[in-house]
Amino acid sequence: QVQLVESGGGLVQPGGSLRLSCAASGVIFSTLNMAWYRQAPGKPRELVASITRGGSTNYGNSVKGRFAISRDNAKNTVYLQMNSLKAEDTAVYFCNAWIAAVYYWGQGTQVTVSS
């Protein structure tokens, strides 16, 4: 079974930065497509960023220019570098992996942007 474990969430001031990590196990990591989603209270889950196993990236409009997704296949880890954080970035951030139409989810890590 594929397992995804997020880390790096926490409290940060507006304008600050945070880096999230997602470690995968139970699968050959380099075969996975990876993504970050987030969900704020009362809001639907939304795509933040994705990176395919081939390295192609995609970003949600609300984070373009501020966030960057990357992966380190040797460490079985995908990262989300978040810069210029805003209060509206506050959410639970979920790691996602997919192979074709099969999806896997981590438990999420809380990011709170507040002064």
Backbone bond lengths (Angstrom), bond angles and torsions (degrees), N, CA, C in turn:
res aa  C-N    CA-C-N  psi(-1)  N-CA   C-N-CA  omega(-1)  CA-C   N-CA-C  phi
1 Q - - - 1.442 - - 1.523 109.70 -
2 V 1.311 115.84 136.17 1.451 121.17 177.27 1.522 109.04 -75.45
3 Q 1.332 116.40 131.89 1.450 121.96 176.42 1.515 109.53 -124.12
4 L 1.321 115.46 136.38 1.451 122.56 179.71 1.523 108.63 -123.07
5 V 1.321 117.11 130.37 1.456 121.88 -178.41 1.518 109.28 -127.49
6 E 1.333 115.86 116.37 1.454 121.53 179.42 1.524 110.63 -88.68
7 S 1.317 115.54 153.31 1.449 121.81 174.44 1.521 108.93 -154.89
8 G 1.324 116.19 165.40 1.449 121.43 175.73 1.508 115.29 103.56
9 G 1.315 117.83 -5.35 1.449 119.94 178.50 1.515 111.41 -71.27
10 G 1.320 115.30 166.23 1.447 120.19 179.61 1.507 111.89 164.21
11 L 1.316 115.12 -164.28 1.457 122.75 -179.56 1.519 109.89 -99.28
12 V 1.317 116.04 130.98 1.453 121.26 179.61 1.524 109.05 -141.88
13 Q 1.324 116.76 149.07 1.453 121.35 179.15 1.523 111.47 -78.34
14 P 1.326 117.27 153.21 1.464 119.32 175.17 1.521 111.14 -53.64
15 G 1.326 115.68 137.87 1.447 121.51 -176.95 1.511 113.77 88.27
16 G 1.310 117.14 -9.52 1.449 121.64 -179.19 1.511 112.97 -82.41
17 S 1.328 115.07 -176.32 1.455 122.11 -177.60 1.517 110.95 -129.76
18 L 1.308 114.61 156.13 1.454 121.76 178.98 1.520 107.62 -153.70
19 R 1.320 116.42 146.08 1.456 120.34 176.06 1.518 109.98 -121.69
20 L 1.310 115.56 122.37 1.451 122.08 176.77 1.520 110.31 -95.83
21 S 1.321 115.56 148.24 1.454 121.62 177.06 1.515 109.38 -127.03
22 C 1.307 115.82 149.21 1.454 122.25 175.48 1.512 108.23 -136.68
23 A 1.312 115.90 115.30 1.454 121.82 179.64 1.524 110.15 -100.20
24 A 1.305 116.01 131.72 1.457 121.71 -178.57 1.517 111.00 -108.95
25 S 1.314 115.33 147.50 1.456 121.27 175.89 1.523 108.77 -143.59
26 G 1.313 115.91 163.49 1.449 120.82 177.35 1.515 114.64 85.89
27 V 1.318 115.95 8.22 1.454 120.65 -177.77 1.518 108.87 -158.93
28 I 1.316 115.61 157.70 1.463 118.96 172.51 1.517 107.25 -73.86
29 F 1.317 115.87 111.28 1.457 121.28 -169.52 1.521 112.42 -59.43
30 S 1.300 116.89 -38.27 1.455 120.30 -175.28 1.526 112.89 -64.60
31 T 1.320 117.59 -14.61 1.456 121.10 178.31 1.522 112.70 -86.82
32 L 1.335 117.73 -9.33 1.456 122.14 -174.79 1.518 112.73 -89.45
33 N 1.300 114.71 142.02 1.454 121.10 161.48 1.526 106.63 -89.83
34 M 1.335 117.12 141.25 1.459 120.97 -173.21 1.521 111.03 -127.18
35 A 1.320 115.05 153.62 1.453 120.04 178.74 1.518 110.62 -154.79
36 W 1.320 115.02 159.36 1.455 123.03 169.92 1.520 108.86 -115.51
37 Y 1.313 115.68 131.70 1.450 123.44 171.96 1.519 108.44 -118.79
38 R 1.313 116.05 164.21 1.450 119.60 174.24 1.521 110.00 -143.35
39 Q 1.321 114.66 155.35 1.448 120.45 178.96 1.521 109.56 -143.07
40 A 1.313 115.58 119.71 1.456 122.41 175.90 1.523 108.60 -95.17
41 P 1.339 117.39 157.14 1.463 119.89 179.29 1.521 112.15 -54.95
42 G 1.322 116.17 130.11 1.446 121.29 179.47 1.510 115.12 75.85
43 K 1.320 117.39 4.11 1.450 121.76 -178.40 1.526 110.31 -116.71
44 P 1.325 116.85 152.82 1.466 118.84 175.86 1.523 111.12 -73.92
45 R 1.302 114.93 157.61 1.451 119.09 176.01 1.528 109.37 -67.82
46 E 1.331 116.48 135.72 1.449 120.75 -177.44 1.520 111.12 -129.78
47 L 1.316 114.66 150.09 1.458 120.69 177.10 1.516 109.83 -72.23
48 V 1.321 116.25 130.90 1.452 122.48 175.37 1.523 110.15 -97.67
49 A 1.316 116.07 -53.10 1.455 121.41 -178.81 1.511 109.35 -161.57
50 S 1.313 116.02 155.36 1.454 121.15 176.49 1.513 109.88 -141.35
51 I 1.313 114.70 156.32 1.456 121.11 174.89 1.524 107.59 -145.39
52 T 1.306 115.85 124.49 1.452 120.09 -178.66 1.517 110.79 -79.02
53 R 1.318 115.36 170.46 1.460 118.75 177.53 1.520 111.23 -64.99
54 G 1.318 116.76 -19.73 1.449 121.31 176.03 1.516 114.06 -87.85
55 G 1.347 117.28 -4.25 1.448 121.07 176.09 1.514 115.70 97.01
56 S 1.312 118.13 1.70 1.455 120.81 178.30 1.528 110.31 -74.70
57 T 1.335 117.17 132.78 1.463 121.46 -176.59 1.516 111.99 -112.97
58 N 1.328 114.44 155.56 1.444 122.17 177.35 1.521 107.93 -147.72
59 Y 1.351 116.45 145.03 1.456 120.97 -177.10 1.512 111.35 -132.07
60 G 1.320 114.96 146.11 1.439 119.70 170.79 1.520 110.16 -67.11
61 N 1.325 115.85 149.19 1.460 119.87 -175.78 1.529 113.04 -59.49
62 S 1.304 117.60 -32.88 1.452 121.00 -176.04 1.527 113.69 -72.00
63 V 1.331 117.99 -13.94 1.460 120.40 -176.65 1.518 113.23 -119.74
64 K 1.314 117.48 -1.86 1.463 120.39 -179.58 1.523 110.76 -58.53
65 G 1.313 115.00 132.88 1.451 120.89 -179.22 1.504 114.27 86.91
66 R 1.326 118.02 -11.08 1.461 121.69 -178.75 1.529 112.72 -115.73
67 F 1.313 116.74 -34.57 1.456 121.76 -177.33 1.518 110.00 -109.67
68 A 1.324 116.01 154.49 1.454 121.42 176.26 1.518 109.95 -142.13
69 I 1.313 116.31 129.47 1.451 121.82 177.17 1.522 109.12 -101.25
70 S 1.314 115.99 142.87 1.452 121.11 177.72 1.520 109.03 -150.12
71 R 1.315 116.13 167.09 1.462 119.55 178.97 1.510 110.23 -140.84
72 D 1.320 114.74 150.17 1.451 122.50 175.88 1.520 106.22 -126.58
73 N 1.311 116.04 98.35 1.458 120.20 -175.76 1.526 112.58 -64.37
74 A 1.323 117.07 -29.69 1.460 120.50 178.50 1.519 112.00 -66.50
75 K 1.342 116.93 -25.97 1.459 122.07 179.69 1.522 112.85 -104.72
76 N 1.323 117.21 4.24 1.464 121.94 -178.43 1.525 111.58 53.08
77 T 1.310 116.36 41.78 1.454 120.78 -171.67 1.523 111.80 -136.78
78 V 1.327 114.94 140.77 1.447 121.97 170.87 1.524 107.72 -114.60
79 Y 1.329 116.62 145.33 1.450 122.25 -176.79 1.521 110.61 -121.21
80 L 1.312 114.12 155.00 1.455 121.12 170.55 1.521 107.42 -131.57
81 Q 1.316 116.25 107.38 1.453 121.72 175.49 1.517 108.34 -87.41
82 M 1.318 116.80 121.23 1.449 122.56 -176.87 1.524 109.12 -115.62
83 N 1.313 115.80 119.46 1.452 122.20 179.98 1.524 110.11 -120.05
84 S 1.323 115.28 163.23 1.465 121.38 178.61 1.520 111.35 49.07
85 L 1.308 115.34 48.92 1.457 120.41 -174.78 1.528 112.04 -65.94
86 K 1.319 113.89 144.09 1.447 122.78 179.91 1.521 109.65 -119.65
87 A 1.313 115.78 161.17 1.455 120.10 178.98 1.526 111.23 -57.54
88 E 1.325 116.72 -35.19 1.450 120.21 -179.00 1.522 113.63 -71.60
89 D 1.329 117.28 -6.20 1.459 120.69 173.68 1.524 112.09 -81.53
90 T 1.317 116.49 -7.96 1.457 120.81 179.03 1.523 110.22 -60.90
91 A 1.319 116.39 123.79 1.455 121.67 -177.14 1.517 109.22 -177.43
92 V 1.312 115.52 170.73 1.452 121.07 166.31 1.515 107.18 -88.10
93 Y 1.305 115.99 126.87 1.452 121.66 -178.68 1.520 109.82 -101.74
94 F 1.322 115.43 128.26 1.456 122.50 -176.24 1.516 111.11 -113.80
95 C 1.297 115.44 137.03 1.443 122.11 172.45 1.525 108.93 -87.46
96 N 1.312 115.57 139.19 1.458 121.81 -178.87 1.520 109.71 -132.71
97 A 1.313 115.12 143.20 1.456 121.02 174.79 1.514 108.81 -134.37
98 W 1.311 115.55 144.70 1.448 117.83 177.19 1.524 112.75 -145.28
99 I 1.308 113.05 147.87 1.455 122.64 171.58 1.515 105.91 -128.50
100 A 1.306 116.16 113.60 1.463 121.12 -172.87 1.524 108.14 55.26
101 A 1.344 117.81 -120.61 1.453 121.90 -177.54 1.527 113.23 -99.60
102 V 1.308 118.46 10.16 1.457 122.76 179.02 1.523 109.28 -97.50
103 Y 1.329 117.07 123.85 1.457 123.08 -175.83 1.522 111.47 -117.38
104 Y 1.339 115.42 147.74 1.454 123.58 176.83 1.522 108.55 -131.99
105 W 1.338 115.56 147.75 1.458 121.38 -177.08 1.509 111.71 -130.73
106 G 1.330 115.48 143.06 1.447 120.82 169.09 1.517 110.52 -83.39
107 Q 1.335 116.38 -179.78 1.458 121.36 -177.71 1.525 113.40 -84.20
108 G 1.307 117.10 -16.05 1.445 121.45 177.80 1.517 112.94 98.17
109 T 1.316 115.39 154.24 1.453 122.22 174.97 1.522 108.64 -136.09
110 Q 1.319 116.17 134.89 1.459 121.65 -174.71 1.517 111.09 -80.01
111 V 1.317 115.46 130.91 1.456 122.72 171.74 1.519 107.73 -118.73
112 T 1.315 116.17 122.66 1.454 121.50 179.03 1.519 109.06 -122.33
113 V 1.319 115.82 122.99 1.461 121.93 179.37 1.519 107.38 -109.28
114 S 1.313 116.17 110.68 1.451 120.82 -175.33 1.521 110.00 -159.35
115 S 1.316 115.40 148.45 1.449 120.92 175.68 1.515 111.39 -93.72
